[in-house]
Amino acid sequence: MKSVSRVLVIGLIMSLLMTSVGLIGCGDEEEDTLEATQTPTENVTIEEPTNTPETTATSTVIEDPTIEPEYVPMENSEMLQKMMELRTLQEQKMVECWTVGDSNVGRGFFQRSGPAVDACKRDKIVTEVAPRTWFIQMPFSQMTLFETDEGLVLVDTGGACHGPALLETIRELSDKPMHTAIITHAHIDHAYGLWAFEEAGELPPNIIAHEETPNWFDRYIRLRGLYSRMNNQRLEDWPDDKSDIVWPTQTYEDTLELEIGGERFILNHDRGETDDHTWVWVPDRKILCSADFFIHHLGNLGNSKRYQRHVEEAAFALEEMADLGAEIALPGHGDPLYGAEEIQTVFLTMAEIWKSIVEQTIDGLNAGLSQDAIFRSIELPEKLANYPPASPCYSSVEDYSRMIIKQYAGWWDFLPANLDPASLQAQGQEIANLAGGIDALMDRALELKDTDIQMACHYAQWAYNVDPSNVRAQDVIFEVFFERGMQEKQGVDRLVYLVDVLLPFLEERTGMDIL
């Protein structure tokens, strides 16, 4: 899935921060007391009171220009306000990418009660796209329900938080028993809602997924600390035992054809967002469940914080789907597509875009270009670059190229100094020495913030690398990366600045676990 927003600070925490925590670092009240009681020095002139009743004794401080003023740290409330501004922008952009979105769901895919579950029940769109076929859209996840003469077939089960709303919705649509659930892939927004069916005694007897899906479940449990962080979820919500997941009862390798109620459901495997990805073709209804191979914008095949994704094979899958003659295509995210011609045009155009990025990237690798030069040189033909469904809402063309490089080229970026580099702290210290000190780096970061945000981030990062405990360095990196987040167009990168960069500073300053 997409990594959607982890930082969604609730009003209670905001209230606590605003009312119970003052300036971070040195306390203003203590400083005021010291100033009021200090003994005058040669830099202080005491004026004698006159006989005028209205006149009182005053003191005038003569500033020494050789003494630098003490840095006043950023306030908790100011940091929180900036976080909330960036959070608001993130949520607005999420609406552009997804048909339905909610911040509580974004940080609570594995929650089984609370605001995430409530949001799924409240914010849903159910469309009968064909007789006995319903497309169910909930925050960040879409499911498809087919009613057959033998029972119900469900394609995708959402996150754990979607489970109760999904069961409730299905029972509003049909009283037929559950027959089969098909999991298109193991991401946290597609494969974990069946717990609600199990608790209600309505678990489908047939739960089908690709043979790699159980490996994903095992990996999620084993690396729960890593994946909860990478997906911006609370660790306590993340599954830590096999019993926390409803597992497939049947897996398949390449293609599986099911006959249910006299109708065919054909499961096909291609690697895309994951190596366990399944798309489902229902030929008797001419309906295609395309999973996350198509999601109404450039897609999520270049995610900077995710396991390997497969751009070229996803393009081949779209080409295969385009030839089916489907009249309705139901994606894993976003609205349905209608009409065989429209579906074919959209899928083939998207596949052409992805293949163009692949070929340009491989050409660069074969030519011996640096990785930096390769992904910066990708340029789509005009007809592809301006194609509306390929807008870079979630990932960019450059992100795709980076993912392809990762697939083929390993971790070294071809720059010899980076093969066995000096530590980031040592590099930062050397740069600071050349610049005239860490403060010079921070000054330059703030100077560039409004004109060259990319370079400003480098200066802020170098300063922070020298001394992560330096309060001003923390404030500067917070301020600079906040601005970077506000300017960022790609949803994944904006989320990185919001969560991975800014949240730790706020949590460190307040001593609170805000997530």
SVG drawing of the C-alpha trace seen along z (x, -y; Angstrom):
<svg xmlns="http://www.w3.org/2000/svg" viewBox="-31 -66 69 91">
<polyline fill="none" stroke="black" stroke-width="0.4" points="0.0,0.0 0.8,-3.5 2.2,-4.7 -0.3,-7.1 0.0,-9.6 1.3,-8.4 1.4,-11.8 -2.1,-12.8 -1.9,-14.5 -5.2,-14.4 -6.7,-17.3 -6.1,-15.9 -2.3,-15.8 -2.5,-19.3 -4.2,-20.6 -1.7,-19.0 1.2,-20.4 -0.3,-23.9 -1.1,-24.1 1.4,-22.0 4.7,-22.5 6.5,-25.8 9.7,-26.6 12.1,-23.7 15.6,-23.8 16.2,-26.6 13.1,-27.8 12.1,-31.4 10.9,-31.8 14.2,-30.8 16.1,-33.2 13.8,-36.1 14.5,-35.4 18.2,-35.4 18.1,-38.7 16.0,-40.4 18.4,-39.4 21.8,-39.6 24.5,-41.9 25.3,-45.0 28.6,-44.8 30.6,-47.5 28.3,-47.1 25.3,-48.2 24.6,-51.9 22.3,-52.5 20.3,-55.8 19.7,-57.5 16.1,-58.3 15.0,-61.9 12.7,-63.7 9.8,-63.4 7.3,-61.0 6.5,-59.4 10.1,-58.5 11.3,-55.1 14.8,-53.5 15.7,-51.9 18.7,-50.1 20.1,-50.3 22.1,-47.3 24.9,-48.3 25.3,-45.4 28.7,-44.0 28.9,-43.6 31.5,-40.8 29.0,-38.5 26.6,-36.5 23.0,-36.6 21.9,-33.3 19.7,-31.3 16.1,-31.0 14.7,-27.6 11.5,-27.1 8.5,-26.6 6.6,-23.3 3.4,-25.1 5.1,-26.6 6.4,-23.2 3.1,-21.6 1.3,-24.3 3.7,-23.7 3.1,-20.0 -0.7,-20.6 -0.3,-22.8 1.7,-20.1 -0.8,-17.5 -3.7,-19.5 -1.8,-19.8 -1.1,-16.1 -4.8,-15.3 -5.8,-17.7 -3.4,-16.0 -4.6,-12.5 -8.1,-13.5 -6.6,-14.2 -5.0,-10.7 -7.7,-8.6 -11.4,-8.7 -11.9,-8.3 -9.4,-9.1 -9.3,-9.6 -6.4,-10.4 -7.4,-8.0 -7.4,-5.1 -4.1,-6.3 -2.4,-5.6 -4.7,-2.8 -4.9,-0.1 -4.3,2.7 -6.7,1.2 -9.8,3.3 -11.6,0.6 -11.6,-3.1 -11.6,-6.1 -10.2,-4.1 -13.0,-1.6 -15.6,-4.4 -14.3,-6.2 -14.6,-3.1 -18.2,-2.7 -19.0,-6.4 -17.1,-7.1 -18.0,-4.5 -19.3,-4.6 -21.2,-1.5 -21.9,-1.3 -23.7,1.5 -21.6,1.5 -23.5,4.4 -26.2,6.8 -25.2,8.5 -21.8,6.8 -20.9,4.1 -17.8,1.9 -17.2,0.9 -15.0,-2.1 -13.8,-2.9 -10.9,-5.1 -7.8,-4.1 -9.2,-0.7 -11.6,0.7 -13.3,4.1 -15.5,5.9 -18.4,8.2 -19.9,10.7 -23.2,12.5 -23.4,15.9 -26.0,18.7 -23.6,20.6 -22.7,17.7 -20.7,14.5 -17.2,13.9 -15.2,11.1 -12.1,9.6 -9.9,8.0 -10.7,7.6 -9.1,4.2 -7.1,3.5 -8.1,4.8 -9.9,1.5 -12.1,2.1 -13.3,5.5 -16.4,4.5 -17.6,2.0 -17.1,4.5 -19.1,7.2 -21.8,4.8 -22.0,3.5 -22.1,7.0 -25.0,7.9 -26.8,4.8 -26.4,5.9 -27.0,9.7 -28.1,12.5 -26.2,15.2 -23.4,17.0 -19.8,16.1 -18.2,18.6 -14.8,17.2 -12.4,14.4 -9.6,13.5 -6.6,11.5 -4.9,9.6 -1.8,8.9 -0.5,8.7 -0.3,5.0 -1.8,3.6 -4.8,2.1 -5.9,5.2 -5.6,8.5 -6.5,8.2 -10.3,7.5 -11.4,11.1 -10.9,11.1 -14.3,9.5 -15.9,12.3 -14.2,14.9 -15.5,13.3 -19.0,13.1 -18.9,16.8 -19.0,15.8 -15.5,16.6 -15.5,17.7 -14.5,21.4 -12.3,20.5 -9.6,17.8 -7.3,17.7 -4.0,15.8 -0.8,16.2 1.8,18.6 4.0,15.6 1.3,14.0 2.0,16.2 5.7,15.2 4.6,11.6 2.6,12.3 5.6,14.0 7.9,11.1 5.4,8.6 5.5,10.5 9.3,11.0 10.1,7.4 7.2,5.7 9.4,3.0 10.7,2.0 7.5,2.4 5.3,0.6 7.8,-2.4 8.0,-2.2 4.2,-2.1 3.7,-4.8 1.6,-2.6 1.7,-2.1 3.8,0.9 1.2,2.0 -1.4,2.4 0.9,4.4 0.5,8.2 3.1,10.0 1.8,13.5 0.3,15.8 -3.0,15.8 -3.3,12.1 -3.8,12.8 -6.4,14.8 -4.3,17.0 -5.2,18.3 -6.7,21.7 -5.5,22.1 -2.6,20.6 -1.7,20.8 1.4,20.3 0.6,18.7 -3.1,19.0 -6.1,20.4 -9.6,20.8 -12.5,21.2 -16.1,22.1 -18.5,20.7 -22.2,20.7 -21.7,21.6 -19.4,18.6 -15.7,18.5 -13.3,16.4 -9.8,16.5 -6.9,15.5 -3.7,14.3 -0.3,13.6 2.1,10.8 4.7,9.0 3.9,5.3 3.6,3.4 4.5,6.8 5.7,10.2 2.4,11.8 0.1,9.6 -3.1,11.1 -5.6,9.7 -9.0,11.3 -10.9,11.7 -14.6,12.6 -15.3,13.2 -19.0,14.1 -19.6,10.5 -16.7,8.9 -15.5,7.4 -11.8,7.0 -10.5,6.5 -7.2,4.9 -5.9,4.7 -3.1,2.1 -1.8,2.4 -3.8,-0.7 -4.8,-3.4 -5.7,-6.5 -2.3,-8.2 1.3,-7.3 1.0,-4.7 3.0,-3.4 5.8,-1.5 8.6,-3.9 8.0,-4.2 11.1,-5.3 10.4,-3.4 9.2,0.0 10.4,3.4 11.3,4.0 8.6,3.2 8.5,4.4 7.8,1.7 8.4,3.6 6.4,6.7 3.5,4.4 3.5,2.9 3.3,6.4 0.3,7.2 -1.5,4.0 -1.0,5.0 -2.4,8.4 -5.4,6.9 -6.0,4.5 -6.5,7.3 -9.3,9.0 -12.1,6.7 -13.3,5.9 -16.3,3.6 -15.8,2.7 -12.4,2.3 -12.4,2.1 -9.0,0.8 -7.6,1.3 -7.9,-2.5 -10.0,-5.1 -13.2,-5.0 -14.3,-2.3 -13.4,-2.5 -16.2,-1.8 -16.1,-0.8 -13.7,1.6 -12.1,-1.1 -11.5,-3.4 -10.0,-0.6 -7.7,0.5 -6.5,-3.0 -5.8,-3.8 -4.0,-0.6 -1.9,-0.6 -0.9,-4.2 0.1,-3.6 2.1,-0.5 3.9,-2.6 4.9,-5.2 6.3,-2.6 8.2,-0.8 9.7,-4.1 11.1,-4.7 12.4,-1.1 14.2,-1.4 15.7,-4.8 17.0,-3.6 18.5,-0.4 20.1,-2.4 21.7,-4.6 23.0,-1.6 24.4,0.0 26.1,-3.3 27.9,-3.4 26.2,-6.6 26.0,-7.4 22.7,-6.6 22.2,-10.3 22.6,-11.1 20.3,-8.3 17.2,-9.1 17.6,-12.9 17.8,-12.3 14.4,-10.5 12.2,-12.4 8.9,-11.0 7.6,-11.8 5.2,-14.8 2.1,-12.7 3.0,-10.5 4.2,-13.2 0.9,-15.1 -1.4,-12.1 -3.8,-13.0 -4.1,-9.6 -0.3,-9.5 0.0,-12.5 2.7,-12.1 0.4,-12.3 2.0,-9.5 5.4,-8.8 7.4,-10.5 9.1,-9.4 12.4,-9.8 11.2,-7.5 10.3,-4.8 13.8,-5.0 15.3,-4.7 13.3,-1.6 14.4,0.0 18.1,-0.9 17.6,0.8 16.3,3.9 19.3,4.3 22.3,2.5 22.6,3.1 23.2,0.6 26.4,-1.2 25.6,-4.4 28.7,-4.2 30.4,-7.1 33.7,-5.9 33.7,-8.1 30.5,-6.4 31.8,-2.8 33.4,-3.1 32.5,-6.7 33.5,-8.6 30.7,-8.9 28.0,-11.5 29.1,-13.2 32.7,-13.4 31.6,-14.7 29.4,-17.3 32.2,-18.4 34.6,-18.9 32.1,-20.9 31.4,-23.0 35.1,-23.6 35.4,-24.9 32.2,-27.0 33.5,-28.7 31.5,-26.7 28.2,-24.9 26.3,-28.2 27.5,-29.2 25.8,-26.1 22.6,-26.8 22.6,-30.5 23.0,-29.4 20.2,-26.8 17.8,-29.5 19.1,-31.9 18.4,-29.4 15.1,-28.1 12.9,-30.3 15.0,-30.2 16.6,-26.7 14.9,-24.3 16.9,-21.3 20.2,-22.9 18.8,-24.3 18.0,-20.8 21.7,-19.8 23.0,-22.6 20.5,-21.8 21.4,-18.1 25.1,-18.8 24.7,-21.0 22.5,-18.4 25.0,-15.6 27.8,-17.6 25.8,-17.7 22.3,-16.2 21.9,-17.5 22.4,-21.1 19.0,-22.8 19.4,-25.3 20.4,-22.6 17.2,-20.7 15.1,-23.8 16.7,-24.6 16.3,-21.1 12.7,-21.2 12.0,-24.6 13.7,-23.7 12.1,-20.3 8.7,-21.7 9.1,-24.1 10.3,-21.2 7.2,-19.3 4.9,-22.2 6.5,-22.5 6.6,-18.8 4.2,-17.5 4.7,-13.7 2.6,-12.2 5.2,-9.7 8.0,-12.3 5.7,-14.7 4.9,-12.0 8.6,-11.3 9.2,-15.0 6.1,-15.0 6.6,-11.8 10.2,-10.6 11.9,-14.0 9.6,-16.3 7.8,-13.9 10.9,-12.7 11.9,-16.2 8.5,-17.0 8.4,-13.8 11.9,-14.3 11.2,-17.8 7.9,-17.0 8.9,-13.6 5.6,-12.3 4.7,-9.5 2.5,-11.5 1.5,-8.8"/>
</svg>
